[in-house]
C-alpha cells in the first residue's frame, strides 16, 4: 500500500491554497466591474437613429370627420376597441391625461386622442447571467482537500503505528517467553488471545508476570500520534521519537533502600524537578565520566555505593553501545510518581513502591522496521539483567543507616509541615463524631438520656473554659 509522507501532504496543501488564492485575485481584477456586460447594450441604445425617436414622439394629426355619419360611428367604435386597454393597476393612466402630452389634438367631447396607434415603447432584452466559475468555490475546495488529507493521514498513521507495535512484539516475544511464564496476560478471564493490547491508536500495552523477583512487568509502547495531522505538524517543529516505557514492580524483600537514576542531560533536569523521589533524595546531578559513560548522561544517586555496584562493565557497555536509544534508567524504593503541587493539602505521605523504570527511544528513521527492532533486543536483555542485579545487591551497614536516616528526616519534615492540616482534620473528625452522637440521642424518646447527655456536655464545656492550675506536692516534715 502506497503511503503518502506527511511533509509531502503539507506541501500539496500549500500549493493548492496558493493556486486558488492567485486565481481568486486575478478573477477579482478582471471582474472588478460587475456591470461591464451591460455597457454593450447601452452603446446600442445610444446608436438608435434619431428618426425612430422622432417617429415615436411624433404627435399624430387628427383626421377630418367623414361626411357620412354611419361610417363615422363605425370608425369611432373600431377606434374605441383598439384604443381602450384594460389595466386593473392603472399603470398606463398617464397616457390618458390631457396635460401629460402637450400638442395633442382632441376630438369630441371626451377629449380622447384621435390617433389609431398607441405610443411605441422599446424594451431591451437583458440576458440572465449565471456564474458557473469554479474559482467562486475555492474555500469549499480547500476545506474538502483538507478533510481528504486528514483522512489519508489518519489511516496511514494508524497503519504505521500498528506495524511498529507488531514488529516490536514479534522481535521480543521469544525473550519474554524465556523469562516470564505469562506474557500478555492482563488478569482478565475473558482475554482469550493474550498478547499486545491496543489502548489507543498510539499506545500499546503488554503485561508480563510469573517471575520470582518481581510482581510483574508492564511494557508501554508510546508511539507518535501519526494519525493526528495536527500532531504531525507539531512533530515537524519539535521532533521527537517513539518510546518504549518499561516498569518492573519488585518484591519488597528483593530490593534494598536506595534511589538511583541515570539519564540524558535534558531528561535528568526534567526528572529532578518533576519526580518526587528524585527531587527529595538526590536532586543534585553529577557527571558520569568516572564510570566510563558518555558525557551526554547525568547521574542522580542517593548512595554512591549503589551507583558503583549497579554500573558494572556489562551495563556500561550496553549504555555506551546504545546511547542514542536510552532516555533514562530509574531505580527507586520510594517511588510515588510525579511531585505533588505545593498547594496540595496532604495529611499523610503518598504510598511508595519499589520499582525499576526504563525508557528507551525507538529509532526507526533511515532503517527498516525489522532491523530497528532487532537492534533493540540488547535493551530488553539489560532489563532482565538489572532485575537480577538489584535482587542480589545489598547495601553495607553504613550505607543502610544513611538511607534510613534520610527517610526519617523526610518523614519528620513532612510531619512538621502538615501539623496544622492534621490538627484541623482531627478536629473535624471529632466534631463529626459529636454531631452524630447528638443526632442519635435526639432521635430517642427517652428524656432522661437526653438530659444526662446535655449535663455531661455542659460539664465538659465548663471544664474547657476553666483556667488550668498546676498542683504542687509538698513533702511533710
PyMOL commands that set and color helices and strands:
alter all, ss='L'
color gray80, all
select helices_A, chain A and resi 6-30+36-46+50-57+69-83+93-96+134-179+229-237+252-254+265-274+276-281+289-291+304-310+313-321+369-375+377-392+397-417+419-443+447-465
alter helices_A, ss='H'
color red, helices_A
select strands_A, chain A and resi 106-107+112-113+182-183+197-200+203-209+214-222+242-250+259-264+297-301+326-335+353-362
alter strands_A, ss='S'
color yellow, strands_A
deselect
rebuild
show_as cartoon
